[in-house]
């Protein structure tokens, strides 16, 4: 049995174990070969499960099928569990495409159970999972919103979802760690469901608060902006030092992103879990 086959059916067990064990699995966004390699190499170095995350925006740039093939190739060669996740799908159709291409997890924007449960059914048929957006986390023109924690269980039941993205005060695409998480709200949401909770926009959150969230029911932590900045800064430095070969400056970015990813994996309690 290949590594990809072996780990494909383990995605939800990995996330359930994180929720039960009081730690979180880091979900890092990748947009090309070097960023995807940085994610997988960081997980291997830390002996941790990891979520290699491809967003709708990345798929628009590079092509969903191409990124799926890249992710599946890295997953097949990995010596730790790598969960391939499609994030922020904007329509059910593209989410279904991702599942057909081999993604084991998908997240669809929107909170309509009538759209979510058919997607959950297909994900489950392939041994995968559905992440549902119970609450919107601020992103561009999408304003944050919060619902009654008491309604969380009913929503999860109606949507047939496996993970629940919630709003605790973070923000997408934020370059400064000045968000303040609402831990009283997290306690109420965690008490309302045994399902793993998901924190989007984690680059905006101080590191100590991320570690606390991981101990309090958040089992998947989405990180993109902070790692992108590390990659870009390293590429800029390499170019400034005279690098001309793309392999040289992209390798600098890859190494910087891997180092940052390793820091987050350890911070969230995932090191040594694979």
PyMOL commands that set and color helices and strands:
alter all, ss='L'
color gray80, all
select helices_A, chain A and resi 3-8+11-21+33-46+56-62+64-77+92-101+113-125+149-159+183-192+202-204+207-214+225-240+246-267
alter helices_A, ss='H'
color red, helices_A
select strands_A, chain A and resi 25-29+50-55+82-89+105-108+129-133+163-166+196-199+218-223
alter strands_A, ss='S'
color yellow, strands_A
deselect
rebuild
show_as cartoon
